[in-house]
Amino acid sequence: MLMPPRPVGLAAVSNDGSRSRRGNQKPNDHRSSRPGSKPGRGGAPKGRGQGGKPGRSQSQGPSKEARRENDRRPQRGGSRRNDRDERSGREERRPDRDLAGPQQWGRIARRGAGNMEYEDPETIAQREEYKQRKSERARRDAERAAETPEKPKRPHRELDLPAAPDLQRQASRAVARGRSGAPARERRRLPGRPHPVKDPAVALKKLVGEPRSKTLGRRLHEGAKAFEAERFADARTALGPVVKEAPELPEGRELMGLILYRLGKWKEAIKHLESFRELAGSTEQHPVLADAHRALGNWADVDALWAELGEASPSAELVVEGRIVVAGAKADQGDLTSAIRLLEQNWKPPKRPMGHHLRRAYALADLYDRAGRAPRARELFSWVAGHAPDLADVQQRVKALS
């Protein structure tokens, strides 16, 4: 049987005659009995409450509304901030409490002005970090620019370029420097006559002794045969121990210099041929030595060797070979006129030409062609082709000029 609802505002009485406590109300709390106090909502009896809805059991604790009302009440043992205090705390944390602008604007306008001037601390920190990174980047760029050499500025065509006479003068000086080149190396003066030629076997026996001299003599012979067969790499390999163990043997130095010359090893060839010049006291390999210096652009050495060749007055063939080399050196320096004059000196086509005569005529015809004197070049090339059709490319040169 359901109990009739009790009047609102009356406290429920338990079976032992004591009043039940509301929510978190302590036993000695008599606030509910004060006049004018509002009745609690958590004291409804067990069963159905007003409106026919089932009520909350006492064992389940105070209802939701009772807990909410109790939370709003100040608790003993400590002070609780009210709603005004909470709003005041929020306003303390808000930056818009800082006012800006003249006082006649009013509080709202001044608060708005203060909000406009406010900056978030996080934004300020980010801006400071960006400034620091930018400053660091500028410092690194400045250090890198200081380490990098400055590129030369291109001359202005109208203001910085020298005048035409100055350009001509500079060009003439450059040509003169190119012609002179490096100074000639210091050489010991050659004797009036070449040193007497010794038998290589006897010289090797004196230089390295009896047992080793036979082996080195055999290698010298093998190197000479390979050179005649134009197997220059094999000749160099065979002759290597001879030059290493008997560097004072003139025949070994001479042959090694010629091998390296044919291999295009100009510096090494010059080293051995210069040694042969001093050991033998001879100008026999001066044309080859001068041509190796010509290949490296040592014009002063070419002229010095040509002068030595003229003083020694060796065979006519050797002088012609030297003349061809010197003329080629002058042509390499751009002086075609002097080169042609040197080869034309005392030149007359012989009735029975020899090899050095044909080589001289071929070199002179080539200079004519380079100088633009095609008729003279064609005539001389034709003369060479009539006596030595297999000499170099003489047949093609004749066809090209016909």
Buried (B, 14 or more C-beta within 10 A) or exposed (E): EEEEBBEEEEBBEEEEEEBBBBBBBEEEEEEBEEEEEEEBBBBBBEEBBEEEEEBBEBEEEBBEEBBEBBEEEEEEEEEEEEEEEEEEEEEEEEEBEEBBBEEEBEEEBBBBBBBEEEEEEEEEEEEEEEEEEEEEEEEEEEEEEEEEEEEEEEEEEEEEEEEEEEEEEEEEEEEEEEBEBEEBEEEEEBEEEBEEEEEBBEBBBEBBEEEBBBBBBEBBEBBBEBBEEEBBEBBBBBBBBBBEBBBEBBBBBBBBBBBBBBBEBBEBBBBBBBBBBBBBBBBBBBBBBBBBBBBBBBBBBBBBBBEBBEEBEBEEBBBBBBBBBBBBBBBBBEBBEBBBEBBEEEBEEEEEBEEBBBBBBBBBBBBBBEBEBEEBBBBBBBBBBEBBEEBEEBBEBBEEBE
